[in-house]
Every structure is written in C-alpha cells, then in structure tokens.
C-alpha cells in the first residue's frame, strides 16, 4: 500500500465577525488544505494556515513547498510507516512549519482512516469532547463588554481578551469585561507581543491591584525578547504564557532555562505538526511548565487535529481552539463541530472529513 497522490486545495473562507489583534485584522481564514491519497483511494487531510505576521507562512509558499518538495518525497511510500514518514517531512526542509504541519496531520489522518479509528484513538485517547475558550477581538471597552456578554450567552465560560493595541487603555478594557460578565467567568489576556516589558508590568500590576482576577497573560512582549519576558514574569503574580516566543524545541528549552514563562502555548502550525507538538508537551510537562494547545485562524481540519491532540494528551489550562467557530461556512464536509464551548470530535475514522466543499475551494492536483 502506497501514497498515490498529493493534492492541494486553496481555501479563503469568510468570518462571521472580524478578528482583530495587536498584530493584524482579518475577515477571512486563508489556508491551504493538503490531501494525501493512498492506492485504495482513502484520503487524509491536513492544513497550512496563512499567518504572515506570526509564522510568515503564506498559502502560495506552503503550496510550493508541498507540491515541489514534500509531496514528491511521499509518492510511492508506505503511509503506515507513520513515524518514518513524519521524520522525513521534518528533515526535508528548513522552516516552512505550516507546510510541514499540513503534511504531518494528513499522514496521521490517513493512518487513522486506514485503521478505521478516530485520530484521537490513534494518538492514545478516547474522549470526543474538548472544552475551548473564545476570543474577544481587540476593540474599545464598550464593544468588548458587549462582546463578552454575547459570548457568555453563547455558552463560553473562558474568554480570551485581545489587548496590546493601546497599553494606556488596556486596564479599562479588562475592567469593563469583568464588570460585564461578573466573577464566575474566567478571563485570560493575549497581548500578541504588543507591550514593552515596562508597559506589561504596569498593566498587569494594575489588573492585580484592581482584583480583576485574570487567569493568565499571553505573550506580553515581542517574541525574541526572552530577557524581557523573564523580567515581566519575575515582577507579576499573574501567570505568563509564552506563545510566539516558542515555535520548536530549541525555543522551549531557552524559555525553560531562563524561567521566562509559566506556561507554553503549543500550536501545530508553529512547530510543524502533531509529531513535534507531542515532544513540546512532554518537554514542558517534564520541567513543570503549564500547557495550552492553541491554533492560528484555521478551519475544521486544523482544529480537529489540535483538539484530537488535547483529547489524547491533556493540558493544564483550557485549550484555545475557537478558530473554526468564527467561520461563516465550513470548507469541509464532516469534521469537528462546536457545542457551546466544546469542540466535538466526530466518532468516525481519522478527522471524520468526507471531502471538501468543492464549489468554494480551489483544487490543485
């Protein structure tokens, strides 16, 4: 049994609400879905999201990497030799983590389909339900309070508030959201590298002094400033979560060595797929760091893979897997769905995806 074809599908799917952070504003999910087909006609799917401002990955670049390098290496190879195939993908090219992720996940999906089991079972888990937070896009205090009330009505009990666009007004934004939802809702902040170290300490201490009960603060300073990240962590009580600062193992080792953060956010599109993500989770756990599994703005393909990882491995904090919830329509048939604040994995082989919404997706064989 061999891999007989590698196909790429360009997706641009609209969001029902604009997604705004300190780094960007978007109204679409732009992504590449990779499909691996075995000689029996089974398909495995993976995804390479376009995130210029974080990973530097583009749909065109990921597609070129898959079509010109990764795909040809897989044609004629045995998809059941999963560890060897994933290792080959990681060695094949420097960088290009999004493209590697798409192929790595597609290999896992295909392997699970060939065994007739859900991806979560292939990874060693059984649960089909994974709680998630939901993001409140960056905005003014009034808009954020209104959005927070609506997300609570939608059933979400953990809200991730995007800050970092205006340090002087961020305390008021957090105060408005806390007043809107009351004490029973967990609030976490994501500055997306938007503060200087001094601004971060000033804002976080203000939050602490005001008793606003923030669960954690994600990536307060620019990704390369690990000294600044450690400086902030040493001066505040709220746990600090490293996100953009950690792509792979070497990054995480440096965060651990410098004691720069309390938790790490593992994202498939940053590290290169399920295979390296498991290594990061194990390494963080071994050194006493908390863990979160998050996502870029991805479709049901990428979120399904990340949720399967969480269901199998677990994390110390609620996952950040609301990205596909923002989509106005799904580019795939089947896959995960949302039940309030829960990602529901399908009880079907692999990711449970039967195909793509071809009328809305550009296919390239």
Secondary structure by P-SEA (a helix, b strand, c coil): ccccbbbbbbbbbbbcbbbbccccccccbbbbbbbbbcccbbbbbbbbbbbcccccccaaaaaaaaacccccccccccccaaaaaaaaaaaccccaaaaaaaaaaaaaaaaaaaacccccccccccccccccccccccccaaaaaaaaaaaaaacccbbbbbccccccaaaaaaaaaaaaccccbbbbbbccccccaaaaaaaaaaaaaaccccccccccccccaaaaaaaaaaccccbbbbccccccaaaaaaaaaaccccbbbbbccccccaaaaaaaaaaaaaabbbbbbbcccccaaaaaaaaaaaacccccccccccccccccccccccccccccccccccccccccccccccccccccc
